[in-house]
Amino acid sequence: MTAVHAQTGSVGIGVAVPNASAALDVTSTTKGMLVPRLTTAQRTAISSPAQGLLVFQTDGTQPGFYYNASATTTANWVWLPDKAGAGDNLGNGTATSAVKLNNFSLSNNGSGGITISDAGQVTVTGNSIVTGTSTVSGNGNVGGTLAVGTTSAPVGSAALEVSSTSKGLLPPRLTLAQRTTISSPAVGLLIVQTDNTPGLYQYTATGWSTVGAGNYTAESNSNAPAPTTAITVNPAVTNIVYTNNSAGNGAVTLGTGTEGQRLVIVNNDNEFLTVVSSSGTGNILSKYAARYIYTSGAWRRES
C-alpha cells in the first residue's frame, strides 16, 4: 500500500472490534508490533519530529527505543534504557523501594562530588566536613591531616590535632595481660594500663615504659644473687630480681629514690627475703614479689 489514507475513529489490526480508548489496537498472541528501525544518523535527521514520535535505534552505544519529548520543532530525543542492563534515570522523585546503584556519583556537573564504587569505597572531591554523630567500622586511612574538635586545619607540624577546652584524649585502656599480647608494637605506641601499676605506657626501642606524673620511668631489670648480709639499695631500675644464693639472706633496706618511682622486687631465692621500707619491715616469700613506690621522700610498699 503506497497511498496515504486518513482514518477516523479506532483502527483494529488483528481484532474486529478495537478498544474504544485506542486510536490503534494491535492484537496478536503470536506476533509483536515492529516500530520503524533507524540508525542514529537516520533518527537525528528526522525534520521537526512530532512530540511523542517513537523509533527504535539499531546502532550506537545506547541502542533501543527513543521518543521525542519536545513540543517544538527542535527535537529532544529521550532514550528508554533496559532497566536490567543499564542505569535508571531517576529524575526528581521519591524512591519507594531499595534502589540498586552501580558506581553511584552525586554531583552538580556530572563528575566529581561524592562517588561510591562497587567495592564500597567512598571518594569525596575537595574538602569534606562530617557533622553530627558518625560511626566508622573496619579499617580507614586519612591521606592528609586530621583535626578533631575544630573546623580549622591542624597546625603545620601535626598530622593529628585534637582540640578541646573541656575534654581530654583517651588512649586505649588495656590490662597488663592484654598489653603483652600486642603483636609487634610500634615505637611510640601509647596505651593506658588499668592494672599492675596502672598508668600511661609507651613502647620504646627497649620495651614498654611507664610515663609517671611528670616523670618518665623506663622499665629496666637487674639480676643478682640475694644478699647474704644486710645492704641498702638506691634502686636505679624498676625491677630487681634476686636469684638463689645457696646461703642465708641478709635484709635489704630501700634507700633513696625519685618522686613517683616504682619498684618491683622479685625473690627467686629459696628462702624469704627481708625488705625494710617506710612501710615497715616485711618479708617477701620465696618465689614471690612485692611492689613499692617512692612518694614524699620515702619508699612505701604497695602490694
C-alpha positions, 0 to 999 in steps of 0.5 A: 500500500503506497497511498496515504489514507486518513482514518477516523475513529479506532483502527483494529489490526488483528481484532474486529472490534478495537478498544474504544480508548485506542486510536490503534489496537494491535492484537496478536498472541503470536506476533509483536508490533515492529516500530520503524528501525533507524540508525542514529544518523537516520533518527537525528535527521528526522525534520521537526519530529512530532512530540511523542514520535517513537523509533527504535535505534539499531546502532550506537552505544545506547541502542533501543527505543527513543521518543521525542519529548519536545513540543517544538520543532527542535527535537529532544530525543529521550532514550528508554534504557533496559532497566536490567542492563543499564542505569535508571534515570531517576529524575526528581522523585521519591524512591519507594523501594531499595534502589540498586546503584552501580558506581553511584556519583552525586554531583552538580556537573556530572563528575566529581562530588561524592562517588561510591564504587562497587567495592564500597569505597567512598571518594569525596572531591575537595574538602569534606566536613562530617557533622553530627554523630558518625560511626566508622567500622573496619579499617580507614586511612586519612591521606592528609591531616586530621583535626578533631574538635575544630573546623580549622586545619591542624597546625603545620607540624601535626598530622593529628590535632585534637582540640578541646577546652573541656575534654581530654584524649583517651588512649586505649585502656588495656590490662597488663595481660592484654598489653603483652599480647600486642603483636609487634608494637610500634615505637611510640605506641601509647596505651593506658594500663588499668592494672599492675601499676596502672598508668600511661605506657609507651613502647620504646626501642627497649620495651614498654615504659611507664610515663609517671606524673611528670616523670618518665620511668623506663622499665629496666631489670637487674639480676643478682644473687640475694644478699647474704648480709644486710645492704641498702639499695638506691634502686636505679631500675624498676625491677630487681630480681634476686636469684638463689644464693645457696646461703642465708639472706641478709635484709635489704633496706630501700634507700633513696629514690625519685618522686613517683618511682616504682619498684618491683622486687622479685625473690627467686631465692629459696628462702624469704627475703627481708625488705625494710621500707617506710612501710615497715619491715616485711618479708617477701616469700620465696618465689614471690614479689612485692611492689613499692613506690617512692612518694614524699621522700620515702619508699612505701610498699604497695602490694 
